[in-house]
Amino acid sequence: MIESENRRTFLKKGAVAAGAAIVGTGGVFGNRLSGTSPAAEDMKAKSLPELPPKPLEDVVAKLFPGFAQTEVRTSGATIPVLHKGDGPPVLLLHGYPESRVTWHKVAPRLAEQFSVYVPDLRGYGDSSRPADGDRHINYSFRAMALDQIETMRHFGHAEFLVGAHDRGARVAHRLCLDFPKSVKKVCLMDIAPTLTMYRQTNQEFAMKYMWWFFLIQAAPLPEHLIGLDPQYYLDYNLSVLNKTPEALTPGAVSEYRRCFCCTSTIHSTCEDFRASADIGLEMDEADDRAGNKIMAPVHALWGAKNSVGQLWDVLATWRAKATSTVTGRSLDCGHFLQEERPEEVLEELQHFFGTV
């Protein structure tokens, strides 16, 4: 009996230690395995702020020199927008788990020829965090697309060009479907269509894009687990998707950490993924049944070292969703094209947008 109790005690302690080792104890990714196993009491969500702390005053000025900032109140959210330039209007949209800062290497140069608008998506960066809504509808790509239409109309643009990465590119896809007369051209970066990717999921994709299946779990499971050490989770995500050493600059990463490591961002970004795997797929299926396709010219870019281009024929997936011309190519990088290969992305956008 004593031997059995000792064995149960040993197994219980071992499970706690193993779980604690997986979660980690804090610090920057890459320096996490200290060999210590914190007590079970330490495996509680950290006391995180609800909202991101205010950025340092000179951050935007350094990353986006000469850009003005405006907060736009849409019908469903408050969207902060950086903007500069006098040419044809271009909307640049970011992805997960980043913010508008992801465009800091491209936007200033692009603003020499175009009027450039760089917003945070709702629930990301310094935007507002609306209530979830039924079936997460307030974080659907349709809701996010409406934010962007209303934002561009606020600046007086009924028609505009779009360059978009990751989740922002999925918002751009929805923009093209819901507001076909507003999008003149669209560049979609490192994605295949959401419905295509979910319906053709295999083990390799599920392993490489585990957050697509982790973040859609019912609250508060992913929120709690990420909240145990949000910086570790964020840095891990960035590190596995970035294939170009030092491409993610310290200033940009600091901004991603500032905006991500709070309870509202963790929750709202989970809602983004929950919406896309729920009501968003329903919307996409309805478009397929109705034959509703992208009418604007499409230019697709993807990272040759990332999973999307390795698992899908990116151009073929978009030709199936568009009635217009679809062009594009891979770049020699990972997921974060605009940070890993900014000069090439700039050239691609200038060439594609410049022939309006």
C-alpha positions in Angstrom: 0.0 0.0 0.0 2.8 2.4 0.9 4.7 1.5 -2.3 1.5 2.2 -4.3 1.0 5.6 -2.7 4.6 6.5 -3.3 4.3 5.5 -6.9 1.1 7.7 -7.4 2.9 10.6 -5.7 5.9 10.2 -7.9 3.7 10.1 -11.1 1.7 13.2 -10.0 4.9 15.2 -9.3 6.3 14.0 -12.6 3.3 15.2 -14.5 3.4 18.6 -12.9 7.1 19.0 -13.6 6.6 18.0 -17.2 3.8 20.4 -17.8 5.7 23.2 -16.1 8.7 22.5 -18.3 6.6 22.7 -21.4 5.1 26.1 -20.4 8.4 27.6 -19.4 9.2 30.3 -16.9 9.6 33.6 -18.8 12.1 35.5 -20.8 12.9 35.6 -24.5 12.3 32.6 -26.8 15.5 30.7 -27.3 16.6 31.0 -23.7 13.8 29.1 -22.1 15.1 25.7 -21.1 16.8 26.5 -17.7 16.4 22.9 -16.4 14.2 24.1 -13.5 10.6 22.9 -13.0 8.4 25.5 -11.3 5.8 24.4 -8.8 2.2 23.8 -9.9 1.2 27.1 -8.3 3.3 28.9 -10.9 1.3 27.4 -13.7 -1.4 30.1 -13.5 -2.0 32.8 -16.0 0.2 35.7 -15.4 -1.4 39.0 -14.3 -1.6 40.6 -17.7 -3.0 44.1 -18.6 -6.3 44.1 -20.4 -5.1 46.4 -23.1 -1.7 47.2 -24.6 0.2 49.9 -22.8 0.7 53.1 -24.8 3.6 53.0 -27.2 6.6 55.2 -26.7 6.1 58.6 -28.4 8.9 58.2 -30.9 8.2 54.6 -32.0 5.8 55.5 -34.9 8.1 58.4 -36.0 11.1 56.1 -36.2 9.3 53.2 -38.0 7.0 55.3 -40.2 8.8 58.7 -40.7 6.5 61.4 -41.9 3.3 59.4 -41.4 0.3 61.0 -39.7 -2.0 58.9 -37.5 -5.8 59.1 -37.4 -8.3 57.1 -35.4 -11.3 56.2 -37.5 -14.5 55.2 -35.9 -16.2 52.6 -38.1 -19.7 51.2 -37.4 -18.2 48.5 -35.4 -14.8 49.5 -34.1 -12.1 52.1 -33.7 -9.3 51.7 -36.1 -6.0 53.6 -35.8 -4.5 54.3 -39.2 -1.1 55.6 -40.3 -1.1 57.4 -43.6 1.1 59.4 -45.9 1.4 60.3 -49.6 -0.5 61.9 -52.4 -0.8 59.3 -55.2 -3.3 56.5 -55.8 -4.7 55.1 -52.5 -3.2 51.9 -51.3 -4.5 49.9 -48.2 -1.9 47.7 -46.5 -3.2 45.0 -44.1 -1.2 42.9 -41.6 -1.6 39.4 -40.2 -1.3 37.4 -37.0 0.2 37.8 -34.5 1.6 41.1 -35.7 0.2 44.6 -36.2 0.4 47.4 -38.8 4.1 47.7 -37.8 4.9 44.7 -40.1 4.8 47.2 -43.0 7.5 49.5 -41.6 10.1 48.5 -44.2 7.8 48.9 -47.2 5.2 51.6 -46.5 7.6 54.6 -46.3 9.0 53.8 -49.7 5.6 53.0 -51.2 4.3 56.4 -50.0 6.7 58.1 -52.4 4.4 57.2 -55.2 1.1 56.3 -53.5 -1.2 57.5 -50.7 -0.6 54.7 -48.2 -2.9 53.7 -45.4 -1.7 51.3 -42.8 -4.4 50.3 -40.2 -4.6 47.8 -37.4 -7.2 45.1 -37.8 -9.9 45.2 -35.2 -8.7 43.2 -32.1 -5.1 43.7 -33.1 -2.5 46.4 -32.3 -4.1 49.5 -30.8 -7.5 49.0 -32.4 -10.7 48.5 -30.2 -11.9 45.1 -29.2 -15.7 44.7 -29.9 -17.8 42.1 -28.2 -17.5 38.6 -29.8 -21.1 38.4 -31.2 -23.0 35.3 -32.0 -20.7 32.7 -33.6 -17.8 35.1 -33.3 -19.3 37.2 -36.1 -17.8 40.5 -34.9 -14.3 39.0 -35.7 -15.3 37.6 -39.0 -13.5 38.7 -42.1 -16.7 40.3 -43.2 -16.8 42.5 -40.1 -13.1 43.3 -40.6 -13.6 44.1 -44.3 -16.4 46.5 -43.4 -14.0 48.3 -41.1 -11.6 48.8 -44.0 -14.2 50.0 -46.4 -15.4 52.5 -43.9 -11.9 53.6 -43.1 -11.0 54.2 -46.7 -14.3 56.1 -47.2 -13.4 58.2 -44.2 -10.4 59.4 -46.2 -12.5 60.0 -49.3 -11.6 56.8 -51.3 -14.4 54.8 -52.9 -11.8 52.8 -54.9 -8.3 51.7 -53.9 -5.5 49.2 -54.2 -4.9 46.5 -51.5 -1.7 44.8 -50.4 -2.3 42.3 -47.6 -0.5 39.6 -45.7 -1.7 36.6 -43.8 -5.0 37.3 -41.9 -5.1 40.7 -43.6 -5.0 39.0 -46.9 -8.1 36.9 -45.9 -9.8 40.2 -45.0 -8.8 41.5 -48.5 -10.3 38.4 -50.0 -13.6 39.2 -48.3 -13.3 42.8 -49.3 -13.1 41.7 -53.0 -16.2 39.6 -52.6 -18.4 42.0 -50.6 -17.2 45.2 -52.2 -16.1 44.3 -55.7 -16.4 47.9 -57.0 -14.1 49.2 -54.3 -11.0 47.1 -54.8 -9.1 47.9 -58.1 -6.3 45.4 -57.6 -5.3 43.1 -54.7 -2.0 41.6 -53.8 -2.4 38.5 -51.5 0.6 37.4 -49.6 1.4 33.9 -48.3 -2.1 32.5 -48.2 -4.3 30.1 -50.1 -8.1 30.6 -49.7 -9.3 29.8 -46.2 -12.0 27.3 -47.3 -9.5 25.5 -49.5 -7.0 25.2 -46.7 -9.5 23.9 -44.1 -11.1 21.5 -46.5 -7.8 20.1 -47.7 -6.1 19.9 -44.3 -3.7 17.0 -43.9 -1.4 15.9 -41.1 1.6 18.0 -42.4 -0.5 21.2 -42.5 -2.0 20.5 -39.1 1.5 20.1 -37.6 3.0 23.2 -39.3 0.0 25.5 -38.7 -1.1 24.1 -35.3 -2.5 27.5 -34.2 -5.2 27.1 -36.9 -6.6 24.3 -34.8 -5.4 25.4 -31.3 -6.9 28.9 -31.4 -10.3 27.8 -32.6 -10.9 25.7 -29.4 -13.6 27.1 -27.1 -12.6 29.9 -24.7 -11.0 30.0 -22.3 -8.6 27.1 -23.1 -6.3 28.8 -25.7 -6.5 32.1 -23.9 -5.5 30.5 -20.6 -2.6 28.5 -22.0 -1.2 31.5 -24.0 -1.7 33.7 -21.0 0.6 31.5 -19.0 3.5 33.0 -21.0 2.3 35.1 -23.9 5.8 36.4 -24.8 7.1 32.8 -25.2 4.1 31.9 -27.4 4.5 35.1 -29.5 8.2 34.7 -30.0 7.9 31.0 -30.8 5.3 31.8 -33.5 7.5 34.5 -35.0 10.6 32.4 -34.9 9.2 29.3 -36.6 7.6 31.3 -39.4 10.5 33.7 -40.1 13.2 32.0 -42.2 15.5 35.1 -42.6 17.8 35.8 -39.6 17.4 39.3 -38.1 14.6 40.2 -40.5 12.3 40.9 -37.6 13.9 44.0 -36.1 14.1 44.7 -32.4 11.8 47.7 -32.7 9.1 45.8 -34.6 9.3 42.8 -32.2 9.0 45.1 -29.2 5.8 46.6 -30.7 4.4 43.1 -31.4 5.1 42.1 -27.8 3.5 45.4 -26.5 0.3 44.8 -28.4 0.0 41.0 -28.0 0.8 40.4 -24.4 -2.5 41.5 -22.9 -5.7 39.6 -22.2 -7.9 41.5 -24.8 -5.5 40.9 -27.7 -5.1 37.2 -26.8 -8.8 36.8 -26.7 -9.7 38.8 -29.8 -7.1 37.2 -32.0 -8.5 33.8 -30.9 -11.9 35.1 -31.9 -10.5 35.9 -35.4 -9.5 32.3 -35.8 -12.8 30.9 -34.3 -14.8 33.1 -36.6 -12.9 32.0 -39.7 -13.4 28.3 -38.8 -17.1 28.8 -38.1 -19.3 31.4 -39.6 -16.5 32.4 -42.0 -16.5 29.0 -43.7 -20.3 29.3 -44.1 -19.9 32.6 -45.8 -17.2 31.2 -48.1 -19.3 28.2 -49.0 -22.3 30.5 -49.8 -20.0 32.5 -52.2 -18.9 29.3 -53.9 -22.5 28.2 -54.4 -23.5 31.6 -55.8 -20.4 31.7 -58.1 -19.3 34.9 -56.3 -15.6 35.4 -57.2 -12.9 38.0 -57.1 -13.3 40.5 -60.0 -10.2 42.6 -59.4 -6.8 41.5 -60.8 -5.0 39.3 -58.3 -1.2 39.2 -57.6 -0.2 36.4 -55.2 3.2 36.3 -53.4 4.3 33.5 -51.1 7.4 32.4 -49.2 9.2 29.5 -50.8 10.5 28.4 -47.4 7.0 28.5 -45.8 4.3 25.8 -45.8 1.6 27.4 -47.9 3.5 27.3 -51.1 4.9 23.9 -50.4 1.4 22.3 -49.7 -0.7 24.1 -52.3 -0.4 25.4 -55.9 -1.0 29.0 -54.8 -1.8 30.4 -58.2 -4.2 27.6 -59.0 -6.1 28.0 -55.7 -6.7 31.7 -56.5 -7.5 31.2 -60.1 -10.3 29.0 -58.9 -11.6 31.9 -56.8 -11.3 34.7 -59.4 -12.7 35.7 -62.7 -9.8 38.1 -63.3 -6.2 37.6 -64.1 -4.1 35.9 -61.4 -0.3 36.4 -61.4 2.4 35.9 -58.9 5.5 34.1 -57.7 7.4 32.9 -54.7 10.1 34.8 -52.8 13.1 33.2 -51.2 11.9 33.6 -47.6 9.6 32.4 -45.0 6.1 33.7 -44.0 6.9 37.4 -43.3 7.6 38.5 -46.9 7.4 42.2 -46.2 9.9 42.0 -43.4 12.2 39.2 -44.8 12.3 40.5 -48.5 11.1 44.1 -48.3 12.9 45.3 -51.4 11.3 42.6 -53.5 7.9 43.1 -52.0 8.2 46.9 -52.8 9.1 46.2 -56.4 6.3 43.7 -56.8 3.7 46.2 -55.4 5.1 49.1 -57.4 5.0 47.1 -60.6 1.6 45.6 -60.0 -0.1 48.8 -58.7 1.8 51.0 -61.1 -0.1 49.8 -64.1 -3.6 50.8 -62.8 
